[in-house]
Amino acid sequence: MAIFKWIVIVLLSLSLLIAAVIALMDWNWARDYAVRQLSEITGRSLVIEGDMDIDWSLAPHIRLERIRLENASWSERPYMIEISALELRVDLRSLITGKIVLPEILLLNPAVFLEKSADGMANWELDIAPVGDPVPDARAEFPVIERLIIENGLLVYVDPTADTDLKAALSLVSGVENDRESFTLQAEGKLQGKSLHVDLKADPLLALQETNKPYKLALDVGLDDTAAKITGTLRQPLQLKGMDVYFEIHGPNPSRVSDIIGFPMPDLPPFRLKGEISRNGDIWKFTDFDGRVGDSDLTGNIDVDLGQSPIYIKADLRSQKLDLDDLGPLIGIAPETGEGETVSAAQRKEARKEEKSPTVLPKDEIDFEALKQVNADIHLRGKRVESGLPVDDLIMKVHIDGGRLTLAPLNFGVASGNLRLHIELDASQNPVTSKIETEIRRVRLFEILKYFDIADESAGLVGGRAVFWFNGNSIAQMLAAADGGLLMLMTGGQFDGLLIEIAGLDIGESLVALFGDQTETDINCAFIDLPTENGLMKMETLVVDTKDTVFLGKGTIDLSDETLDLVIDPNPKDLSLFSARAPLHIGGRFSSPDFVPGSSAILRGAASLALLPSAPIASLISLLDEEGGEENVHCTGLVEAINEAR
């Protein structure tokens, strides 16, 4: 038994001697060997100035000081990475099983400098030399880090080609043993020329590998005047899956963040949006979406499929109040800037520019590029539409495919009637081509005119049809190249009052010449035909039937130079009244029309009614009253008279 005692004593003595030798041994040779190997692998010089200290145990503690990794040769900064001190512990027992477990890693004052050169080269693109074993592709093959501590961290990113210069301070205390303390990051600087502020509070980085627990985060981002806030949890944050995230964002114009998020946003008035975000594969879902754009509200759901090229958007939206004025910038029209209107400073400037313009039609080209970058199916329902007109019950379906947009249907109630449109636009061509078909049903024109402070009794019930083809990249260009035509009937209202109110002034002498001593100009039925070719609307036929006079009109409306050249000629039913009547010429520009009496007559006598086409008029009667009510009696009589005259 004594021999065993001495064997144990000898083994313990040898163990203590080996431990003492190891503890007293200079381990800088291991440090230098590691430096040489890493320098060869990365192609960059690695420097560790401090000694390598090891406190031995079953989980030895290793400390290295003043670590620096050389930067790219083109950079003015000598080092890409600088660390004041690196401390780590290694679990030797796990090494026996072939598994690397690091119970703790501490990084003291780590600084990482990421930058791109003027020609787009990145300093983090290393010339990695081949090594014996490939990089592990399974999570289990990577070292397990149980606790990670970063004190006074610094991350700098500079890209002069993108006008980006960011500096971030970060700190991290993490570990499954300490209830996942925290990870914080504050960044300041500029991103693509815009000032950026980021404040992130989240679970530790190591918690990202825990797929069975939600990862919490709270992120505040400020980009110039646009601010966003995101709070919630992610089940698989590295894959952005299992999201339960709430977002809020507000700013002066959605288009300002388009370049940053890589997603085209429209040019609109100030906005505020909030809702929930989730992800299913490549599809991002925005549910319970609620927001305001200008003076409009929007709610609903939006799906964005990033897996398609171009990206695909599907949306089902609702609005209690939709101010069409807010959508004006989409077609080159500045929004209203009066009292109570929500607009940005840039939009106020554009509105002042439009006010000084001698023309009426918007000449600024519309940005159609967004139509080429997305495909979409959008359904919008609006209860009340603010448009300066009595509009409600909007129903709109938008389909975008390959730069081609279709609005069908686009229906809304207006002035107790209904307006139905079918719009097609092809932005894949330059200039853009488009088409509009419209049907006007039982619209009470006086309800529209009263919004412009025009007398209620001056206009009646309207029905009509129109189809136009356009070519151009602005409203002015489109109308200047318009082809098509408009047919419209109206019954009720007063012709003299209508002219006075539309003119916006008292055209006294002109009205006396046109109407004579007539004291009653109630409209029985009015018909207008406006065939259009290359931007020139030819008023082939205007008929206004009153109690004792039929007013006939002809002329042109030039949409290219915005000028009028129209003549209205009175034809008394009692020829004894003829001498008291004279034609009225309407000329000048859209912005300031002229009303001049005494122009030569264009048509005389009731017989000229035979020149009118009866079929178009007859087909429009149903648009005044589908049930054959009293409103269309006079227009029915006019059509019958025309047929008899022919």
Rosetta blueprint (number, residue, H / E / L):
1 M L
2 A H
3 I H
4 F H
5 K H
6 W H
7 I H
8 V H
9 I H
10 V H
11 L H
12 L H
13 S H
14 L H
15 S H
16 L H
17 L H
18 I H
19 A H
20 A H
21 V H
22 I H
23 A H
24 L H
25 M L
26 D L
27 W L
28 N H
29 W H
30 A H
31 R H
32 D H
33 Y H
34 A H
35 V H
36 R H
37 Q H
38 L H
39 S H
40 E H
41 I H
42 T H
43 G L
44 R L
45 S L
46 L E
47 V E
48 I E
49 E L
50 G L
51 D L
52 M L
53 D E
54 I E
55 D E
56 W L
57 S L
58 L L
59 A L
60 P L
61 H E
62 I E
63 R E
64 L E
65 E E
66 R E
67 I E
68 R E
69 L E
70 E E
71 N L
72 A L
73 S L
74 W L
75 S L
76 E L
77 R L
78 P L
79 Y E
80 M E
81 I E
82 E E
83 I E
84 S E
85 A E
86 L E
87 E E
88 L E
89 R E
90 V L
91 D L
92 L H
93 R H
94 S H
95 L H
96 I H
97 T L
98 G L
99 K L
100 I L
101 V E
102 L E
103 P L
104 E E
105 I E
106 L E
107 L E
108 L E
109 N L
110 P L
111 A E
112 V E
113 F E
114 L E
115 E E
116 K E
117 S L
118 A L
119 D L
120 G L
121 M L
122 A E
123 N L
124 W L
125 E L
126 L L
127 D L
128 I L
129 A L
130 P L
131 V L
132 G L
133 D L
134 P L
135 V L
136 P L
137 D L
138 A L
139 R H
140 A H
141 E H
142 F L
143 P L
144 V E
145 I E
146 E L
147 R E
148 L E
149 I E
150 I E
151 E E
152 N E
153 G E
154 L E
155 L E
156 V E
157 Y E
158 V E
159 D E
160 P H
161 T H
162 A H
163 D L
164 T E
165 D E
166 L E
167 K E
168 A E
169 A E
170 L E
171 S E
172 L E
173 V E
174 S E
175 G E
176 V H
177 E H
178 N H
179 D L
180 R L
181 E L
182 S E
183 F E
184 T E
185 L E
186 Q E
187 A E
188 E E
189 G E
190 K E
191 L E
192 Q L
193 G L
194 K E
195 S E
196 L E
197 H E
198 V E
199 D E
200 L E
201 K E
202 A E
203 D L
204 P L
205 L H
206 L H
207 A H
208 L H
209 Q H
210 E L
211 T L
212 N L
213 K L
214 P L
215 Y E
216 K E
217 L E
218 A E
219 L E
220 D E
221 V E
222 G E
223 L E
224 D L
225 D L
226 T E
227 A E
228 A E
229 K E
230 I E
231 T E
232 G E
233 T E
234 L E
235 R E
236 Q E
237 P H
238 L H
239 Q H
240 L L
241 K E
242 G E
243 M E
244 D E
245 V E
246 Y E
247 F E
248 E E
249 I E
250 H E
251 G E
252 P L
253 N L
254 P H
255 S H
256 R H
257 V H
258 S H
259 D H
260 I H
261 I H
262 G L
263 F L
264 P L
265 M L
266 P L
267 D L
268 L L
269 P L
270 P L
271 F E
272 R E
273 L E
274 K E
275 G E
276 E E
277 I E
278 S E
279 R E
280 N E
281 G L
282 D L
283 I E
284 W E
285 K E
286 F E
287 T E
288 D E
289 F E
290 D E
291 G E
292 R E
293 V E
294 G L
295 D L
296 S E
297 D E
298 L E
299 T E
300 G E
301 N E
302 I E
303 D E
304 V E
305 D E
306 L L
307 G L
308 Q L
309 S L
310 P L
311 I E
312 Y E
313 I E
314 K E
315 A E
316 D E
317 L E
318 R E
319 S E
320 Q E
321 K E
322 L E
323 D E
324 L H
325 D H
326 D H
327 L H
328 G H
329 P H
330 L H
331 I H
332 G L
333 I L
334 A L
335 P L
336 E L
337 T L
338 G L
339 E L
340 G L
341 E L
342 T L
343 V L
344 S L
345 A H
346 A H
347 Q H
348 R H
349 K H
350 E H
351 A H
352 R H
353 K H
354 E H
355 E H
356 K H
357 S L
358 P L
359 T L
360 V L
361 L L
362 P L
363 K L
364 D L
365 E L
366 I L
367 D L
368 F L
369 E H
370 A H
371 L H
372 K H
373 Q H
374 V E
375 N E
376 A E
377 D E
378 I E
379 H E
380 L E
381 R E
382 G E
383 K E
384 R E
385 V E
386 E E
387 S L
388 G L
389 L L
390 P E
391 V E
392 D E
393 D E
394 L E
395 I E
396 M E
397 K E
398 V E
399 H E
400 I E
401 D E
402 G L
403 G L
404 R E
405 L E
406 T E
407 L E
408 A E
409 P E
410 L E
411 N E
412 F E
413 G E
414 V E
415 A L
416 S L
417 G E
418 N E
419 L E
420 R E
421 L E
422 H E
423 I E
424 E E
425 L E
426 D E
427 A L
428 S L
429 Q L
430 N L
431 P L
432 V L
433 T E
434 S E
435 K E
436 I E
437 E E
438 T E
439 E E
440 I E
441 R E
442 R E
443 V E
444 R E
445 L H
446 F H
447 E H
448 I H
449 L H
450 K H
451 Y H
452 F H
453 D L
454 I L
455 A L
456 D H
457 E H
458 S H
459 A L
460 G L
461 L E
462 V E
463 G E
464 G E
465 R E
466 A E
467 V E
468 F E
469 W E
470 F E
471 N E
472 G L
473 N L
474 S L
475 I H
476 A H
477 Q H
478 M H
479 L H
480 A H
481 A L
482 A L
483 D E
484 G E
485 G E
486 L E
487 L E
488 M E
489 L E
490 M E
491 T E
492 G L
493 G L
494 Q E
495 F H
496 D H
497 G H
498 L H
499 L H
500 I H
501 E H
502 I H
503 A H
504 G L
505 L L
506 D L
507 I L
508 G H
509 E H
510 S H
511 L H
512 V H
513 A H
514 L H
515 F H
516 G L
517 D L
518 Q L
519 T L
520 E L
521 T L
522 D E
523 I E
524 N E
525 C E
526 A E
527 F E
528 I E
529 D E
530 L E
531 P E
532 T E
533 E E
534 N L
535 G L
536 L E
537 M E
538 K E
539 M E
540 E E
541 T E
542 L E
543 V E
544 V E
545 D E
546 T E
547 K L
548 D L
549 T E
550 V E
551 F E
552 L E
553 G E
554 K E
555 G E
556 T E
557 I E
558 D E
559 L L
560 S L
561 D L
562 E L
563 T E
564 L E
565 D E
566 L E
567 V E
568 I E
569 D E
570 P E
571 N E
572 P E
573 K L
574 D L
575 L H
576 S H
577 L H
578 F H
579 S H
580 A H
581 R L
582 A L
583 P L
584 L E
585 H E
586 I E
587 G E
588 G E
589 R E
590 F L
591 S L
592 S E
593 P E
594 D E
595 F E
596 V E
597 P E
598 G L
599 S L
600 S L
601 A L
602 I L
603 L L
604 R L
605 G L
606 A H
607 A H
608 S H
609 L H
610 A H
611 L H
612 L L
613 P L
614 S H
615 A H
616 P H
617 I H
618 A H
619 S H
620 L H
621 I H
622 S H
623 L H
624 L H
625 D L
626 E L
627 E L
628 G L
629 G L
630 E H
631 E H
632 N H
633 V H
634 H H
635 C H
636 T H
637 G H
638 L H
639 V H
640 E H
641 A H
642 I H
643 N H
644 E H
645 A H
646 R L
